[in-house]
Amino acid sequence: MTTETQTEPAVQGISDERPPLLFVHGAWGGAWVWHDHFIPWFAERGWKGYAFDLRHHGDRGGPKSLRRTRIKDYVDDLAAAVADLPRPPIIVGHSMGALVTQRYLEDRTLPGAVLLAPVPLGGVWKATARTARRHPLKFLQANLMLDLGKAMDSPGPVKSMLMDHDATDAQVADMVARTGGESYLAYLDMMFVTRARPQLVQTPVAVVIADRDRLFSVKEGTKLASAYGVEPIVVTGVAHQMPSSVRWQRAAEAVERALASLG
């Protein structure tokens, strides 16, 4: 069963010489994260882009089985999406999707990968503490119900932890309406089990981080980039949810620079 969905560019000049871009969303997201801005923007610049929903996200069956879903299951979803493409892609993974990307690449080599606001080398311990400190009741609810979706199902935490400080009420409400559930087991994986292991990745990697990210710090992103032997590209004035930022184009331009750095 295919997990891949394609947006066919409505512009001329798509290059068949370039690898396609495969976009991997993060926690609470879906392929819609990329279809809003990034895929059309890159199509205008000659890149064919694809996006897909990780299992139980977006249009893939809802969150009913999320409690049994692990990071390794998301890695399997990514493997299926890559297999569906006509050529090996460059993967662009955001947040949890960046961790899924790195784990997938441990025994496979692709033309490149761009990691946006990636999960830190040490996992999500510090992000957990930041979220619990800012939104203790929502964090408690998520833990009591074993449903990470409860942590980001209202305007307060969505704006505080994911979105730009100047996002409008309407933009926040739209994000809340589209934000889905997330696996508690996948969260525990990122806390205790599943780490990025750059020493096992042979694919060229670039790292893009946001200076207003309130989940993962610039210091944490820089440490991961250093493990790959690269300097991070820092996007200014942008929070964690880079693809949906008020200033999403800055993030897209940073990804474009990252793609150029892959050689």
Secondary structure, DSSP 8 states (H G I E B T S, - for coil): ---EEE---SSS---SSS--EEEE--TT--THHHHTTHHHHHHTTT--EEEE--TTSTTSS-STTGGG--HHHHHHHHHHHHHHSSS--EEEEETHHHHHHHHHGGG---SEEEEES---TT-SHHHHHHHHHH-HHHHHHHHHTT-GGGGGSSHHHIIIIIS-TT--HHHHHHHHHH-----HHHHHIIIII----GGG--S-EEEEEETT-SSS-HHHHHHHHHHTT---EEETT--S-GGGSTTHHHHHHHHHHHHHHT-
